[in-house]
Structure formats: C-alpha cells, structure tokens
Amino acid sequence: MKHSIYRCTACSRQRPSFALRRALSTVIVPKTPSNPNKIPLCDLTPADISYYWDTQAPNEAKLSYADKFFAPSRHSPIKIWSASKFRTTPMSSVEPEVAFLGRSNVGKSSLLNAIMGKEICWTSSKPGRTREMNAFGIGGTKGGEAKVVLLDMPGYGRASRTEWGVEIMKYLQGRRQLRRAFLLIDSSHGLKKTDEETLMLFRRYAIPHQVIMSKVDKFLVKKRSQMKSGASATNVVALQELLRGYRPIVQPDGRVEGPGALGEILTCSAETSFGTGKSLGISAIRWAILSAAGFDGNIRAQPVPNGSPVANISTAVS
C-alpha cells in the first residue's frame, strides 16, 4: 500500500519533476541495492533543487537557450579587465554586468568556470586567492565586444581584507552597468552572519541581488562514492524545506530598508558534471544571468540608482 504524502497549497504550486513525483509516490522502505528509491542527478529539474516563489522555474526551451548563449564553441569567453580599486575600473563600457560575491572559498571561481564552460578563472583550495575584481565577457563574437560581463569579486570573511569590502560596495553602488549581484552561499555551512549583513547592505542601498546556494551535491548525496546512484527523494524534499527556511532572511516581510532579494533561491554544484558538459544547476543560473541582463526576451533590466552614499561594509567584510 502506498503512503499518502501531505503537501500544502503553497508547496503544491512548486511542481516537482515527473521523476521526483514518481519517487515520492512509491512506498517508503529502507533503501537497499534492490530498491534504492534514488533519482539520477541529471534528471533533477530547477524546480526540484531550487525554490521559486515570486518567479517561475525556467522550462527546457529557456534552459536550452541559455546553454547555447554561453556555449564556448559559439562565443568563447574572454577576460576583459582586472582592477583592485573601483576608480581603476573601465567606465566607458556599456555592456550589462552581473557580479558574483560570497565568503572566501565558497566556490565563486569554480562556479564562473562552469557557467562559462571554460577554465578561465583561477581556482584554489586556499581562501582569499581572488585579490581583484576580474571581469569576463560572454556572448560576443571572437575579437568583438561582449554582450554580458560577469565579475568575480574578492571573497569576504576568512583571508579577506576590509578594504576589499569597501571597494566592492563602491562598485556595486556606483556602477551604472550593474544589473544584479549574485550572493553565493555554501549550502553545507548555511547563511553566516557576514552573509546576512551583506544582504542587509544590499537592501539598504537598493542593490538588485539574488541568492545562490553552492555545493548542493553534498546535501543531496552524503557520500561522494554514491554520486552516480543519485539523490534520495527524502534529501530532495529536505533541500526544499531548507530553502523555504531561508526565504524570510533573504526576502524579509516588513523590512524597512529597501527591496529584498529576487524571489527565488537557486542551487548548484559546479563540481558535479553529467558527462554532457553540464553541471548541476548551471543552466538555471545561466538563465538567471540572461534575465538580469535583459536577454531573456521579456524582462527589462533596470540599472542601479546613482547618487547613493558609499556603504562601509567593513563589518560584513573583514
């Protein structure tokens, strides 16, 4: 006999994939090799591993469009510039920009490599290796101008410097081309105090922002050796509950300081590849970048307002 599973109205609106619904409808029994009740990671959809409440999860057509836009074989990503001070960044460029921020060693450089499909960012197991703002162009013809610019920002927290935080906030507030700041959180560690302080500064200074949870494979599959067998339905449901719990923090009700984060929390694992050139959650992030930049066909990106005073982020970035 199958167990009935209660789902509230709000949860029902978040339609899981067929594979997940099938797994949830089966009898819940101890997992054995003959009855694993697992879902291959490659079958998990954005609606399964991410949380959308103000937006809709991208469909296959949108994900395919985003993957083609970022395909290295079509438009090879290029490094455009590096800068350690806001005043040294190029001011004449007009391409829409998105910035990736997060604690040191959260995996920003690895994520950007997965997004761009090319090992172009320097990665290291030691925190604090990114010491400058590094800009990478995507979507332009070879030798031509980029259509979208991705920025890898120095990490905050361990092995970082207070002055980096000040320069980052100068950039986020003063850069007309900025369309969205993506804040990367390690899903195995959760939101830290410095992350919450950074989100507060984003709201205070009306900086468009969105949260991404990295390294989600460690949450879905407890042991690396079990990666090929897939994620259990129980872990997928637990991930959804975790993301729902973060909603009041990233988009608090009754807030008195500026707009909250975009109404979706994405997850990813840049290190989990399916052998098709794709990594877990990367296609959905690519679509989010295009939506922020205004290349999704229906969302017009808005620039960051000028004239805001420079924030002192030394408490959040130290």
C-alpha positions, 0 to 999 in steps of 0.5 A, spaced: 500 500 500 502 506 498 503 512 503 499 518 502 504 524 502 501 531 505 503 537 501 500 544 502 497 549 497 503 553 497 508 547 496 503 544 491 504 550 486 512 548 486 511 542 481 516 537 482 519 533 476 515 527 473 521 523 476 521 526 483 513 525 483 514 518 481 519 517 487 515 520 492 509 516 490 512 509 491 512 506 498 517 508 503 522 502 505 529 502 507 533 503 501 537 497 499 541 495 492 534 492 490 530 498 491 534 504 492 528 509 491 534 514 488 533 519 482 539 520 477 542 527 478 541 529 471 534 528 471 533 533 477 529 539 474 530 547 477 524 546 480 526 540 484 533 543 487 531 550 487 525 554 490 521 559 486 516 563 489 515 570 486 518 567 479 517 561 475 522 555 474 525 556 467 522 550 462 527 546 457 526 551 451 529 557 456 534 552 459 536 550 452 537 557 450 541 559 455 546 553 454 547 555 447 548 563 449 554 561 453 556 555 449 564 556 448 564 553 441 559 559 439 562 565 443 568 563 447 569 567 453 574 572 454 577 576 460 576 583 459 579 587 465 582 586 472 582 592 477 583 592 485 580 599 486 573 601 483 576 608 480 581 603 476 575 600 473 573 601 465 567 606 465 566 607 458 563 600 457 556 599 456 555 592 456 550 589 462 554 586 468 552 581 473 557 580 479 558 574 483 560 575 491 560 570 497 565 568 503 572 566 501 572 559 498 565 558 497 566 556 490 565 563 486 571 561 481 569 554 480 562 556 479 564 562 473 568 556 470 562 552 469 557 557 467 562 559 462 564 552 460 571 554 460 577 554 465 578 561 465 578 563 472 583 561 477 581 556 482 584 554 489 583 550 495 586 556 499 581 562 501 582 569 499 586 567 492 581 572 488 585 579 490 581 583 484 575 584 481 576 580 474 571 581 469 569 576 463 565 577 457 560 572 454 556 572 448 560 576 443 563 574 437 571 572 437 575 579 437 568 583 438 565 586 444 561 582 449 554 582 450 554 580 458 560 581 463 560 577 469 565 579 475 568 575 480 569 579 486 574 578 492 571 573 497 569 576 504 570 573 511 576 568 512 583 571 508 579 577 506 581 584 507 576 590 509 578 594 504 576 589 499 569 590 502 569 597 501 571 597 494 566 592 492 560 596 495 563 602 491 562 598 485 556 595 486 553 602 488 556 606 483 556 602 477 551 604 472 552 597 468 550 593 474 544 589 473 544 584 479 549 581 484 549 574 485 550 572 493 553 565 493 552 561 499 555 554 501 549 550 502 553 545 507 555 551 512 548 555 511 547 563 511 553 566 516 552 572 519 557 576 514 552 573 509 546 576 512 549 583 513 551 583 506 544 582 504 542 587 509 547 592 505 544 590 499 537 592 501 539 598 504 542 601 498 537 598 493 542 593 490 538 588 485 541 581 488 539 574 488 541 568 492 545 562 490 546 556 494 553 552 492 555 545 493 548 542 493 551 535 491 553 534 498 546 535 501 543 531 496 548 525 496 552 524 503 557 520 500 561 522 494 562 514 492 554 514 491 554 520 486 552 516 480 546 512 484 543 519 485 539 523 490 534 520 495 527 523 494 527 524 502 534 529 501 530 532 495 524 534 499 529 536 505 533 541 500 526 544 499 524 545 506 531 548 507 530 553 502 523 555 504 527 556 511 531 561 508 526 565 504 524 570 510 532 572 511 533 573 504 526 576 502 524 579 509 516 581 510 516 588 513 523 590 512 524 597 512 530 598 508 529 597 501 527 591 496 529 584 498 532 579 494 529 576 487 524 571 489 527 565 488 533 561 491 537 557 486 542 551 487 548 548 484 554 544 484 559 546 479 563 540 481 558 535 479 558 534 471 553 529 467 558 527 462 554 532 457 558 538 459 553 540 464 553 541 471 548 541 476 544 547 476 548 551 471 543 552 466 538 555 471 543 560 473 545 561 466 538 563 465 538 567 471 544 571 468 540 572 461 534 575 465 538 580 469 541 582 463 535 583 459 536 577 454 531 573 456 526 576 451 521 579 456 524 582 462 527 589 462 533 590 466 533 596 470 540 599 472 542 601 479 540 608 482 546 613 482 547 618 487 547 613 493 552 614 499 558 609 499 556 603 504 562 601 509 561 594 509 567 593 513 563 589 518 560 584 513 567 584 510 573 583 514 
